[in-house]
Every structure is written in structure tokens, then in C-alpha cells.
């Protein structure tokens, strides 16, 4: 269903009802394991997730790894608001 190697590769769809009806066409949430090999980063004003990913992983498209490592945030954009200045977030180790 998803591209091989995608973080959604093993994500399941919702099962049909016993009558065979599909209630929801979407996918189930993907499993997120605990972050390992993390470092702590103190947020500065003006930082964004893509810029942090570019700095730590040399790939700004990997911003979602930072979001995954900080499950207390329901919305990734909250992590880099001005009110977050001085807060500590976790940056997980880049996977090989």
C-alpha cells in the first residue's frame, strides 16, 4: 500500500465490518516506539522542525523523527512556538 521503506510501510488499514462494509477508508495510527540515543535540545526563538532536522540529520524532511521523540506534543508546530523558548525537547539518533 505504501512505498517500501516509508515510515507508514507496515501501517494497517481499518478492518471492514462483519457485513463487509468499510466504515473508514483511512489507515490506523502507526506504532511509535521509544526514542533511543537522544540528545536534549534547548529551543531558541525562531527555530522550526525542518531546520532542526536539517541541522541534526542533514535532511530537513526528517522533522517527523523529532515529533515522534516528543509524544507530549499533539501538534508538531507547537514545539517551535515562541512560548517554547528555553524548553528542552529530545532529538533522537538518526537511524542508519
Biopython code that builds the backbone (N, CA, C, O; Angstrom):
import numpy as np
from Bio.PDB.StructureBuilder import StructureBuilder

atoms = [
    (1, "UNK", "N", (0.818, -1.189, 0.000)),
    (1, "UNK", "CA", (0.000, 0.000, 0.000)),
    (1, "UNK", "C", (0.870, 1.265, 0.000)),
    (1, "UNK", "O", (0.584, 2.224, -0.717)),
    (2, "UNK", "N", (1.940, 1.253, 0.817)),
    (2, "UNK", "CA", (2.834, 2.405, 0.891)),
    (2, "UNK", "C", (4.188, 2.036, 0.321)),
    (2, "UNK", "O", (4.537, 0.860, 0.213)),
    (3, "UNK", "N", (4.937, 3.052, -0.039)),
    (3, "UNK", "CA", (6.261, 2.851, -0.602)),
    (3, "UNK", "C", (7.147, 2.089, 0.376)),
    (3, "UNK", "O", (7.131, 2.355, 1.578)),
    (4, "UNK", "N", (7.915, 1.146, -0.144)),
    (4, "UNK", "CA", (8.840, 0.374, 0.683)),
    (4, "UNK", "C", (9.838, 1.316, 1.346)),
    (4, "UNK", "O", (10.425, 2.178, 0.692)),
    (5, "UNK", "N", (10.018, 1.144, 2.626)),
    (5, "UNK", "CA", (10.911, 1.996, 3.386)),
    (5, "UNK", "C", (10.229, 3.206, 4.005)),
    (5, "UNK", "O", (10.840, 3.923, 4.797)),
    (6, "UNK", "N", (8.969, 3.442, 3.651)),
    (6, "UNK", "CA", (8.215, 4.554, 4.226)),
    (6, "UNK", "C", (7.937, 4.264, 5.695)),
    (6, "UNK", "O", (7.822, 3.104, 6.092)),
    (7, "UNK", "N", (7.829, 5.315, 6.501)),
    (7, "UNK", "CA", (7.503, 5.098, 7.910)),
    (7, "UNK", "C", (6.088, 4.547, 8.083)),
    (7, "UNK", "O", (5.723, 4.111, 9.174)),
    (8, "UNK", "N", (5.296, 4.563, 7.022)),
    (8, "UNK", "CA", (3.944, 4.013, 7.050)),
    (8, "UNK", "C", (3.861, 2.630, 6.399)),
    (8, "UNK", "O", (2.766, 2.084, 6.262)),
    (9, "UNK", "N", (4.975, 2.067, 6.004)),
    (9, "UNK", "CA", (5.009, 0.809, 5.250)),
    (9, "UNK", "C", (4.208, -0.311, 5.923)),
    (9, "UNK", "O", (3.513, -1.064, 5.240)),
    (10, "UNK", "N", (4.294, -0.428, 7.220)),
    (10, "UNK", "CA", (3.629, -1.531, 7.926)),
    (10, "UNK", "C", (2.336, -1.120, 8.620)),
    (10, "UNK", "O", (1.821, -1.858, 9.460)),
    (11, "UNK", "N", (1.814, 0.037, 8.278)),
    (11, "UNK", "CA", (0.592, 0.528, 8.892)),
    (11, "UNK", "C", (-0.618, -0.188, 8.292)),
    (11, "UNK", "O", (-0.717, -0.353, 7.076)),
    (12, "UNK", "N", (-1.526, -0.607, 9.153)),
    (12, "UNK", "CA", (-2.713, -1.341, 8.703)),
    (12, "UNK", "C", (-3.868, -0.392, 8.397)),
    (12, "UNK", "O", (-3.948, 0.716, 8.928)),
    (13, "UNK", "N", (-4.745, -0.855, 7.537)),
    (13, "UNK", "CA", (-5.978, -0.127, 7.281)),
    (13, "UNK", "C", (-7.024, -0.590, 8.295)),
    (13, "UNK", "O", (-6.799, -1.561, 9.018)),
    (14, "UNK", "N", (-8.143, 0.085, 8.353)),
    (14, "UNK", "CA", (-9.220, -0.331, 9.231)),
    (14, "UNK", "C", (-9.918, -1.542, 8.627)),
    (14, "UNK", "O", (-10.100, -1.622, 7.412)),
    (15, "UNK", "N", (-10.303, -2.472, 9.474)),
    (15, "UNK", "CA", (-10.962, -3.690, 9.019)),
    (15, "UNK", "C", (-12.419, -3.418, 8.672)),
    (15, "UNK", "O", (-13.067, -2.586, 9.308)),
    (16, "UNK", "N", (-12.939, -4.123, 7.659)),
    (16, "UNK", "CA", (-14.364, -3.971, 7.344)),
    (16, "UNK", "C", (-15.231, -4.556, 8.460)),
    (16, "UNK", "O", (-14.767, -5.374, 9.254)),
    (17, "UNK", "N", (-16.474, -4.134, 8.510)),
    (17, "UNK", "CA", (-17.420, -4.668, 9.484)),
    (17, "UNK", "C", (-17.722, -6.121, 9.134)),
    (17, "UNK", "O", (-17.380, -6.569, 8.039)),
    (18, "UNK", "N", (-18.358, -6.870, 10.044)),
    (18, "UNK", "CA", (-18.730, -8.257, 9.720)),
    (18, "UNK", "C", (-19.582, -8.363, 8.453)),
    (18, "UNK", "O", (-19.577, -9.401, 7.791)),
    (19, "UNK", "N", (-20.308, -7.308, 8.115)),
    (19, "UNK", "CA", (-21.128, -7.310, 6.905)),
    (19, "UNK", "C", (-20.300, -6.953, 5.662)),
    (19, "UNK", "O", (-20.833, -6.919, 4.552)),
    (20, "UNK", "N", (-19.002, -6.688, 5.846)),
    (20, "UNK", "CA", (-18.136, -6.386, 4.722)),
    (20, "UNK", "C", (-18.088, -4.921, 4.330)),
    (20, "UNK", "O", (-17.527, -4.580, 3.289)),
    (21, "UNK", "N", (-18.668, -4.049, 5.147)),
    (21, "UNK", "CA", (-18.675, -2.619, 4.842)),
    (21, "UNK", "C", (-17.399, -1.953, 5.363)),
    (21, "UNK", "O", (-16.926, -2.263, 6.456)),
    (22, "UNK", "N", (-16.863, -1.055, 4.581)),
    (22, "UNK", "CA", (-15.712, -0.276, 5.017)),
    (22, "UNK", "C", (-16.241, 0.993, 5.660)),
    (22, "UNK", "O", (-16.834, 1.837, 4.988)),
    (23, "UNK", "N", (-16.025, 1.128, 6.971)),
    (23, "UNK", "CA", (-16.537, 2.272, 7.711)),
    (23, "UNK", "C", (-15.635, 3.492, 7.531)),
    (23, "UNK", "O", (-16.106, 4.626, 7.447)),
    (24, "UNK", "N", (-14.340, 3.236, 7.473)),
    (24, "UNK", "CA", (-13.388, 4.335, 7.357)),
    (24, "UNK", "C", (-12.301, 3.924, 6.374)),
    (24, "UNK", "O", (-11.706, 2.855, 6.515)),
    (25, "UNK", "N", (-12.039, 4.765, 5.380)),
    (25, "UNK", "CA", (-11.080, 4.452, 4.321)),
    (25, "UNK", "C", (-9.628, 4.700, 4.718)),
    (25, "UNK", "O", (-8.718, 4.311, 3.986)),
    (26, "UNK", "N", (-9.400, 5.329, 5.839)),
    (26, "UNK", "CA", (-8.044, 5.717, 6.232)),
    (26, "UNK", "C", (-7.223, 4.570, 6.780)),
    (26, "UNK", "O", (-7.584, 3.400, 6.653)),
    (27, "UNK", "N", (-6.112, 4.935, 7.391)),
    (27, "UNK", "CA", (-5.218, 3.948, 7.983)),
    (27, "UNK", "C", (-5.173, 4.138, 9.494)),
    (27, "UNK", "O", (-5.486, 5.209, 10.015)),
    (28, "UNK", "N", (-4.781, 3.091, 10.169)),
    (28, "UNK", "CA", (-4.619, 3.156, 11.623)),
    (28, "UNK", "C", (-3.348, 3.942, 11.945)),
    (28, "UNK", "O", (-2.460, 4.060, 11.100)),
    (29, "UNK", "N", (-3.259, 4.477, 13.158)),
    (29, "UNK", "CA", (-2.021, 5.175, 13.534)),
    (29, "UNK", "C", (-0.845, 4.199, 13.481)),
    (29, "UNK", "O", (-0.987, 3.023, 13.814)),
    (30, "UNK", "N", (0.301, 4.695, 13.066)),
    (30, "UNK", "CA", (1.480, 3.836, 13.033)),
    (30, "UNK", "C", (2.059, 3.726, 14.441)),
    (30, "UNK", "O", (1.944, 4.641, 15.256)),
    (31, "UNK", "N", (2.672, 2.601, 14.696)),
    (31, "UNK", "CA", (3.296, 2.378, 16.003)),
    (31, "UNK", "C", (4.552, 3.237, 16.116)),
    (31, "UNK", "O", (5.360, 3.298, 15.190)),
    (32, "UNK", "N", (4.703, 3.891, 17.251)),
    (32, "UNK", "CA", (5.894, 4.710, 17.511)),
    (32, "UNK", "C", (6.547, 4.156, 18.767)),
    (32, "UNK", "O", (5.968, 4.205, 19.852)),
    (33, "UNK", "N", (7.742, 3.635, 18.614)),
    (33, "UNK", "CA", (8.471, 3.095, 19.748)),
    (33, "UNK", "C", (9.174, 4.187, 20.523)),
    (33, "UNK", "O", (9.153, 5.352, 20.128)),
    (34, "UNK", "N", (9.800, 3.808, 21.633)),
    (34, "UNK", "CA", (10.519, 4.812, 22.429)),
    (34, "UNK", "C", (11.734, 5.334, 21.668)),
    (34, "UNK", "O", (12.371, 4.602, 20.910)),
    (35, "UNK", "N", (12.040, 6.595, 21.878)),
    (35, "UNK", "CA", (13.211, 7.205, 21.234)),
    (35, "UNK", "C", (14.471, 6.714, 21.924)),
    (35, "UNK", "O", (14.532, 6.670, 23.153)),
    (36, "UNK", "N", (15.471, 6.348, 21.147)),
    (36, "UNK", "CA", (16.741, 5.884, 21.708)),
    (36, "UNK", "C", (17.860, 6.772, 21.206)),
    (36, "UNK", "O", (17.758, 7.388, 20.144)),
    (37, "UNK", "N", (18.910, 6.830, 21.967)),
    (37, "UNK", "CA", (20.065, 7.620, 21.586)),
    (37, "UNK", "C", (19.747, 9.092, 21.432)),
    (37, "UNK", "O", (20.193, 9.734, 20.481)),
    (38, "UNK", "N", (18.977, 9.627, 22.363)),
    (38, "UNK", "CA", (18.530, 11.004, 22.238)),
    (38, "UNK", "C", (19.541, 11.987, 22.817)),
    (38, "UNK", "O", (20.341, 11.655, 23.691)),
    (39, "UNK", "N", (19.472, 13.207, 22.297)),
    (39, "UNK", "CA", (20.167, 14.316, 22.926)),
    (39, "UNK", "C", (19.102, 15.346, 23.263)),
    (39, "UNK", "O", (18.025, 15.359, 22.666)),
    (40, "UNK", "N", (19.404, 16.190, 24.203)),
    (40, "UNK", "CA", (18.464, 17.230, 24.599)),
    (40, "UNK", "C", (18.816, 18.519, 23.858)),
    (40, "UNK", "O", (19.983, 18.893, 23.742)),
    (41, "UNK", "N", (17.789, 19.178, 23.367)),
    (41, "UNK", "CA", (17.967, 20.430, 22.629)),
    (41, "UNK", "C", (17.131, 21.501, 23.314)),
    (41, "UNK", "O", (15.947, 21.290, 23.576)),
    (42, "UNK", "N", (17.731, 22.638, 23.602)),
    (42, "UNK", "CA", (17.019, 23.768, 24.184)),
    (42, "UNK", "C", (16.515, 24.635, 23.033)),
    (42, "UNK", "O", (17.298, 25.126, 22.221)),
    (43, "UNK", "N", (15.203, 24.813, 22.976)),
    (43, "UNK", "CA", (14.570, 25.542, 21.879)),
    (43, "UNK", "C", (14.893, 27.031, 21.969)),
    (43, "UNK", "O", (14.819, 27.645, 23.034)),
    (44, "UNK", "N", (15.249, 27.584, 20.822)),
    (44, "UNK", "CA", (15.514, 29.015, 20.704)),
    (44, "UNK", "C", (14.428, 29.648, 19.834)),
    (44, "UNK", "O", (13.837, 28.972, 18.993)),
    (45, "UNK", "N", (14.168, 30.917, 20.027)),
    (45, "UNK", "CA", (13.169, 31.629, 19.241)),
    (45, "UNK", "C", (13.497, 31.530, 17.756)),
    (45, "UNK", "O", (14.645, 31.693, 17.343)),
    (46, "UNK", "N", (12.460, 31.258, 16.963)),
    (46, "UNK", "CA", (12.622, 31.209, 15.516)),
    (46, "UNK", "C", (12.988, 29.855, 14.955)),
    (46, "UNK", "O", (13.026, 29.681, 13.737)),
    (47, "UNK", "N", (13.261, 28.887, 15.824)),
    (47, "UNK", "CA", (13.605, 27.557, 15.317)),
    (47, "UNK", "C", (12.358, 26.870, 14.772)),
    (47, "UNK", "O", (11.246, 27.091, 15.252)),
    (48, "UNK", "N", (12.569, 26.033, 13.761)),
    (48, "UNK", "CA", (11.492, 25.240, 13.176)),
    (48, "UNK", "C", (11.948, 23.797, 13.103)),
    (48, "UNK", "O", (13.145, 23.507, 13.114)),
    (49, "UNK", "N", (10.972, 22.886, 13.028)),
    (49, "UNK", "CA", (11.304, 21.468, 12.987)),
    (49, "UNK", "C", (12.138, 21.104, 11.766)),
    (49, "UNK", "O", (13.078, 20.317, 11.877)),
    (50, "UNK", "N", (11.814, 21.657, 10.615)),
    (50, "UNK", "CA", (12.593, 21.325, 9.425)),
    (50, "UNK", "C", (14.032, 21.814, 9.546)),
    (50, "UNK", "O", (14.954, 21.143, 9.083)),
    (51, "UNK", "N", (14.231, 22.975, 10.163)),
    (51, "UNK", "CA", (15.587, 23.486, 10.348)),
    (51, "UNK", "C", (16.367, 22.639, 11.350)),
    (51, "UNK", "O", (17.558, 22.391, 11.166)),
    (52, "UNK", "N", (15.691, 22.199, 12.409)),
    (52, "UNK", "CA", (16.353, 21.320, 13.372)),
    (52, "UNK", "C", (16.744, 19.996, 12.724)),
    (52, "UNK", "O", (17.843, 19.488, 12.951)),
    (53, "UNK", "N", (15.839, 19.438, 11.914)),
    (53, "UNK", "CA", (16.142, 18.179, 11.229)),
    (53, "UNK", "C", (17.298, 18.367, 10.249)),
    (53, "UNK", "O", (18.159, 17.496, 10.127)),
    (54, "UNK", "N", (17.316, 19.493, 9.559)),
    (54, "UNK", "CA", (18.429, 19.765, 8.657)),
    (54, "UNK", "C", (19.748, 19.861, 9.405)),
    (54, "UNK", "O", (20.777, 19.396, 8.914)),
    (55, "UNK", "N", (19.724, 20.455, 10.581)),
    (55, "UNK", "CA", (20.927, 20.603, 11.389)),
    (55, "UNK", "C", (21.398, 19.262, 11.956)),
    (55, "UNK", "O", (22.579, 18.927, 11.864)),
    (56, "UNK", "N", (20.476, 18.500, 12.540)),
    (56, "UNK", "CA", (20.856, 17.250, 13.213)),
    (56, "UNK", "C", (20.977, 16.053, 12.279)),
    (56, "UNK", "O", (21.787, 15.161, 12.531)),
    (57, "UNK", "N", (20.191, 16.013, 11.206)),
    (57, "UNK", "CA", (20.171, 14.841, 10.320)),
    (57, "UNK", "C", (20.683, 15.141, 8.920)),
    (57, "UNK", "O", (20.841, 14.230, 8.107)),
    (58, "UNK", "N", (20.943, 16.409, 8.634)),
    (58, "UNK", "CA", (21.346, 16.818, 7.293)),
    (58, "UNK", "C", (20.254, 16.502, 6.264)),
    (58, "UNK", "O", (20.538, 16.290, 5.085)),
    (59, "UNK", "N", (18.996, 16.476, 6.735)),
    (59, "UNK", "CA", (17.846, 16.212, 5.865)),
    (59, "UNK", "C", (16.614, 16.837, 6.514)),
    (59, "UNK", "O", (16.082, 16.297, 7.484)),
    (60, "UNK", "N", (16.164, 17.958, 5.989)),
    (60, "UNK", "CA", (15.047, 18.664, 6.616)),
    (60, "UNK", "C", (13.721, 17.912, 6.524)),
    (60, "UNK", "O", (12.761, 18.278, 7.202)),
    (61, "UNK", "N", (13.652, 16.867, 5.698)),
    (61, "UNK", "CA", (12.419, 16.080, 5.591)),
    (61, "UNK", "C", (12.224, 15.112, 6.747)),
    (61, "UNK", "O", (11.174, 14.477, 6.845)),
    (62, "UNK", "N", (13.207, 14.987, 7.618)),
    (62, "UNK", "CA", (13.118, 14.045, 8.739)),
    (62, "UNK", "C", (12.617, 14.703, 10.025)),
    (62, "UNK", "O", (12.860, 14.191, 11.118)),
    (63, "UNK", "N", (11.924, 15.828, 9.901)),
    (63, "UNK", "CA", (11.381, 16.548, 11.058)),
    (63, "UNK", "C", (10.470, 15.662, 11.900)),
    (63, "UNK", "O", (10.383, 15.844, 13.114)),
    (64, "UNK", "N", (9.803, 14.724, 11.280)),
    (64, "UNK", "CA", (8.853, 13.858, 11.992)),
    (64, "UNK", "C", (9.541, 12.989, 13.041)),
    (64, "UNK", "O", (8.888, 12.561, 13.993)),
    (65, "UNK", "N", (10.838, 12.715, 12.898)),
    (65, "UNK", "CA", (11.553, 11.944, 13.930)),
    (65, "UNK", "C", (11.590, 12.715, 15.244)),
    (65, "UNK", "O", (11.498, 12.129, 16.322)),
    (66, "UNK", "N", (11.725, 14.021, 15.144)),
    (66, "UNK", "CA", (11.736, 14.854, 16.349)),
    (66, "UNK", "C", (10.350, 14.851, 16.984)),
    (66, "UNK", "O", (10.231, 14.760, 18.206)),
    (67, "UNK", "N", (9.313, 14.949, 16.175)),
    (67, "UNK", "CA", (7.942, 14.898, 16.688)),
    (67, "UNK", "C", (7.693, 13.551, 17.375)),
    (67, "UNK", "O", (7.128, 13.509, 18.468)),
    (68, "UNK", "N", (8.115, 12.448, 16.735)),
    (68, "UNK", "CA", (7.924, 11.114, 17.320)),
    (68, "UNK", "C", (8.605, 10.977, 18.680)),
    (68, "UNK", "O", (8.092, 10.288, 19.562)),
    (69, "UNK", "N", (9.747, 11.622, 18.854)),
    (69, "UNK", "CA", (10.506, 11.519, 20.106)),
    (69, "UNK", "C", (9.914, 12.362, 21.228)),
    (69, "UNK", "O", (10.331, 12.237, 22.380)),
    (70, "UNK", "N", (8.953, 13.215, 20.909)),
    (70, "UNK", "CA", (8.344, 14.109, 21.889)),
    (70, "UNK", "C", (6.827, 13.934, 21.872)),
    (70, "UNK", "O", (6.109, 14.840, 21.448)),
    (71, "UNK", "N", (6.322, 12.770, 22.334)),
    (71, "UNK", "CA", (4.889, 12.455, 22.212)),
    (71, "UNK", "C", (3.973, 13.347, 23.036)),
    (71, "UNK", "O", (2.758, 13.313, 22.842)),
    (72, "UNK", "N", (4.509, 14.134, 23.937)),
    (72, "UNK", "CA", (3.654, 15.018, 24.735)),
    (72, "UNK", "C", (3.076, 16.153, 23.891)),
    (72, "UNK", "O", (2.154, 16.839, 24.331)),
    (73, "UNK", "N", (3.596, 16.353, 22.708)),
    (73, "UNK", "CA", (3.079, 17.373, 21.802)),
    (73, "UNK", "C", (2.087, 16.731, 20.855)),
    (73, "UNK", "O", (2.425, 15.792, 20.134)),
    (74, "UNK", "N", (0.868, 17.232, 20.855)),
    (74, "UNK", "CA", (-0.145, 16.698, 19.956)),
    (74, "UNK", "C", (0.010, 17.253, 18.548)),
    (74, "UNK", "O", (-0.389, 16.603, 17.581)),
    (75, "UNK", "N", (0.573, 18.422, 18.422)),
    (75, "UNK", "CA", (0.755, 19.078, 17.143)),
    (75, "UNK", "C", (2.213, 19.509, 17.042)),
    (75, "UNK", "O", (2.692, 20.276, 17.876)),
    (76, "UNK", "N", (2.914, 19.024, 16.035)),
    (76, "UNK", "CA", (4.339, 19.302, 15.900)),
    (76, "UNK", "C", (4.680, 20.774, 15.867)),
    (76, "UNK", "O", (5.745, 21.173, 16.338)),
    (77, "UNK", "N", (3.784, 21.599, 15.311)),
    (77, "UNK", "CA", (4.039, 23.031, 15.233)),
    (77, "UNK", "C", (4.158, 23.689, 16.593)),
    (77, "UNK", "O", (4.801, 24.730, 16.720)),
    (78, "UNK", "N", (3.542, 23.094, 17.622)),
    (78, "UNK", "CA", (3.630, 23.647, 18.972)),
    (78, "UNK", "C", (5.060, 23.636, 19.505)),
    (78, "UNK", "O", (5.408, 24.442, 20.367)),
    (79, "UNK", "N", (5.876, 22.738, 19.002)),
    (79, "UNK", "CA", (7.222, 22.579, 19.536)),
    (79, "UNK", "C", (8.119, 23.769, 19.271)),
    (79, "UNK", "O", (9.118, 23.952, 19.967)),
    (80, "UNK", "N", (7.792, 24.574, 18.293)),
    (80, "UNK", "CA", (8.682, 25.683, 17.949)),
    (80, "UNK", "C", (8.002, 27.048, 18.057)),
    (80, "UNK", "O", (8.457, 28.009, 17.438)),
    (81, "UNK", "N", (6.944, 27.147, 18.817)),
    (81, "UNK", "CA", (6.308, 28.433, 19.072)),
    (81, "UNK", "C", (7.192, 29.260, 19.998)),
    (81, "UNK", "O", (8.023, 28.710, 20.721)),
    (82, "UNK", "N", (7.018, 30.570, 19.977)),
    (82, "UNK", "CA", (7.832, 31.447, 20.834)),
    (82, "UNK", "C", (7.732, 31.062, 22.300)),
    (82, "UNK", "O", (8.708, 31.193, 23.040)),
    (83, "UNK", "N", (6.575, 30.592, 22.730)),
    (83, "UNK", "CA", (6.426, 30.229, 24.143)),
    (83, "UNK", "C", (7.259, 29.002, 24.527)),
    (83, "UNK", "O", (7.412, 28.691, 25.708)),
    (84, "UNK", "N", (7.795, 28.310, 23.518)),
    (84, "UNK", "CA", (8.633, 27.132, 23.784)),
    (84, "UNK", "C", (10.096, 27.504, 24.032)),
    (84, "UNK", "O", (10.900, 26.645, 24.396)),
    (85, "UNK", "N", (10.441, 28.765, 23.840)),
    (85, "UNK", "CA", (11.830, 29.163, 24.042)),
    (85, "UNK", "C", (12.308, 28.734, 25.424)),
    (85, "UNK", "O", (11.648, 28.991, 26.431)),
    (86, "UNK", "N", (13.450, 28.085, 25.457)),
    (86, "UNK", "CA", (14.030, 27.618, 26.709)),
    (86, "UNK", "C", (13.594, 26.222, 27.122)),
    (86, "UNK", "O", (14.194, 25.631, 28.020)),
    (87, "UNK", "N", (12.561, 25.685, 26.484)),
    (87, "UNK", "CA", (12.108, 24.321, 26.802)),
    (87, "UNK", "C", (13.070, 23.307, 26.182)),
    (87, "UNK", "O", (13.720, 23.585, 25.174)),
    (88, "UNK", "N", (13.148, 22.143, 26.793)),
    (88, "UNK", "CA", (14.022, 21.088, 26.301)),
    (88, "UNK", "C", (13.197, 20.075, 25.520)),
    (88, "UNK", "O", (12.188, 19.574, 26.016)),
    (89, "UNK", "N", (13.629, 19.773, 24.294)),
    (89, "UNK", "CA", (12.996, 18.721, 23.504)),
    (89, "UNK", "C", (14.051, 17.658, 23.217)),
    (89, "UNK", "O", (15.250, 17.926, 23.300)),
    (90, "UNK", "N", (13.606, 16.464, 22.882)),
    (90, "UNK", "CA", (14.507, 15.368, 22.579)),
    (90, "UNK", "C", (14.736, 15.271, 21.075)),
    (90, "UNK", "O", (13.806, 15.395, 20.278)),
    (91, "UNK", "N", (15.975, 15.049, 20.713)),
    (91, "UNK", "CA", (16.348, 14.815, 19.326)),
    (91, "UNK", "C", (16.878, 13.380, 19.259)),
    (91, "UNK", "O", (17.952, 13.100, 19.791)),
    (92, "UNK", "N", (16.139, 12.464, 18.612)),
    (92, "UNK", "CA", (16.596, 11.072, 18.574)),
    (92, "UNK", "C", (17.759, 10.890, 17.607)),
    (92, "UNK", "O", (17.962, 11.687, 16.691)),
    (93, "UNK", "N", (18.497, 9.850, 17.829)),
    (93, "UNK", "CA", (19.609, 9.498, 16.974)),
    (93, "UNK", "C", (19.083, 9.242, 15.557)),
    (93, "UNK", "O", (18.011, 8.664, 15.380)),
    (94, "UNK", "N", (19.832, 9.670, 14.574)),
    (94, "UNK", "CA", (19.465, 9.387, 13.183)),
    (94, "UNK", "C", (19.637, 7.899, 12.938)),
    (94, "UNK", "O", (20.656, 7.312, 13.302)),
    (95, "UNK", "N", (18.640, 7.301, 12.322)),
    (95, "UNK", "CA", (18.727, 5.863, 12.021)),
    (95, "UNK", "C", (19.618, 5.660, 10.819)),
    (95, "UNK", "O", (19.655, 6.481, 9.903)),
    (96, "UNK", "N", (20.329, 4.564, 10.838)),
    (96, "UNK", "CA", (21.185, 4.242, 9.691)),
    (96, "UNK", "C", (20.375, 3.594, 8.617)),
    (96, "UNK", "O", (20.911, 3.246, 7.565)),
]
sb = StructureBuilder()
sb.init_structure("model")
sb.init_model(0)
sb.init_chain("A")
sb.init_seg("    ")
for serial, (resi, resn, name, xyz) in enumerate(atoms, 1):
    if name == "N":
        sb.init_residue(resn, " ", resi, " ")
    sb.init_atom(name, np.array(xyz, "f"), 0.0, 1.0, " ", f" {name:<3s}", serial, name[0])
structure = sb.get_structure()
